[in-house]
């Protein structure tokens, strides 16, 4: 196998530390969390106390000031263990960076330390019942009334929505201006008119607290506009700037999960016997696993290069879209093959490969559907679509 050169000794020491945390605080409880539909809130506080939240933020705001590869390590460990209920990635590498990059100094001081400690859980509310990948189609509005915005609308499929204390809400502050009328508002738990709907029951990701959110005449203080007055109408630009990293995170998780599924399957076919010999002794099994491992290796090398580009600030949108679509498609293919090689046991929920199969399907949908990824890639090579 090609040796990975992405991580240094410090990253690997962090991996060992985080793996011990996972083994103690997550692994023994994840099955119960899948049954109840959300993880216990205490795991957020414990993660914060151990320095596992918002690591890339500056120390002044409660982080450790480390590079994004530390977050990659965390993503890989959670995905490899199929601990899909843990929403640390979105909290640490999507919500907090929005505030750090675009927020006012007051907003940073007010919220970032609480996100880093686990005192607050963060979410971002983009998707709506009639607007998913097409963020220009958002209908939620935020109308300025004196020193407040009056926020109205609804969001769905919101990760961390049930636990969230702070939600970055995508809304139209000028509905007539299209994308240029989009802004980002910071909405806090307890604001009158802000309600959570039911926790959504999903095919996979069963421990993840995915929720609906409703906003009815929520009076959001003007100082909660992300970035202050100068950022009104610039929300769509912020979203477009951050989506490549979000999409690469999906690819990172896809590669880690498919490799873990392959490893599980190799162990299984060595032990499971059919017609008096191990399943792994049959040519079909050996060749299929050889193909799957080859594909996973290609994906890992590509994604590692994308991570290098992201750390250097050079990852472009089209390449991130390629990584997201291709790796999530491949993840679904690989895990499905691993289920097949497990036979009937692969369809039993107590077998990790079954959960990996159910969790994989949404990877092709969120973060922008894979069809949208192909549209973005086609535009980057000079093939604009028509209507």
Steps between C-alpha positions, in 0.01 A plus 500: 500500500610859440636651820309804619713811547221733605548471877798557727575355844288761676198415287543131576536569872174693478344203319598269785358740757173549316468126437522440876228759553282328239555159658401630843234762435336407168538134404322351806196726457451550126256210456279644776520842337380347175196368684414836658574702186765736639826491692512599865583865549774411747725368222528855365613636836752219543637558151539870576671432831752277321571756227328307222273782380599793280869404509587716198375823657756740653576453869350844567157353421543168681659294224849358465604684183588178318464423131202326341674165490409456867134528404563253217636250754183540703278456196686186398477340842127564534426381147716189533307402812164579333418743785268702280310663785788723599460847346842634599608560140219738414535679835880530485573544131190670363313699766795634700704595189211705363505708816880514514536604136204731451388601850564824681745496790208520742335198336825302520551581867136430578460158343824332395629414850164341586508293180855388581408394854189309396282732707324586175425275202495661158297432185452664163154522345512505121255241364128568482205283397521651150868596486783251545798517266365823344580749775384789284149358542490563875164646611576581865497877545655742748350847474675786678276673756696766686774332702372148426429259217164328486580142397237274342528164329591137556799274451532124476767226511702707750790307654543574873166678480358336812796585724593828335535808721622717212375468142636686198183560299510570127229757426402760242541852636409631154277245323502704179878490464540126444830357622621852583216533751612202710637552852604284794343554841608353833192368678523384860307241695220662698419781257122542489351347186793264439373143528642159426283251318519125538825311475492347155505120469752411234605189310849538646691742726256392768690651794534837330249755628374622164207738551257745353525863612224761493523878525186705557556871549828436679647833609870461426715791624679683218832423667430131429542557125818305429774749427295805586329751267768482232421130449129544431431343161836322488386171649493315168864590436593364843317176428674454166841563656450237770322226304819351347634413847162361603494280190854380557399397852238272346768342281731454799228315690416293192854371458542417869166317511562296185843391622353398835229301321765322291703416811192358672416293194851360466485383862154353449577301183806346665283356777168427329488159331284390208510145360781415736741782425531868590306744280831678445646192329268538201637684199195723470547624856872559460462682171213716620692608809806566288292730282342676798836556669646639179213745464524607864874558460447723197237697689725546803792632295273748322335618821833535679615727219179702534566534874850630426349758266240601759763544772697718257187701412506380139207258473260619228127437487508269198761269652309486830187414303689220325614360834154519653313337214753235402589387852141487623396304191791264558418468869152378416635250247771366731282463808226334297751243375616445858142432608471245220814321615356479851196317362186511715695627799587812306135599515479468879515830689732365770769453236692827448504453122120525493509834682779619272281414200200693636712799600676521163196577287450858612859590410389530138228748600612747766764765443342541157376197309746316279302618199568858608869413543512382138331822388764706682781291352356532151494878532864501609597334170304751293172310461233732638152355535184646353142529619 
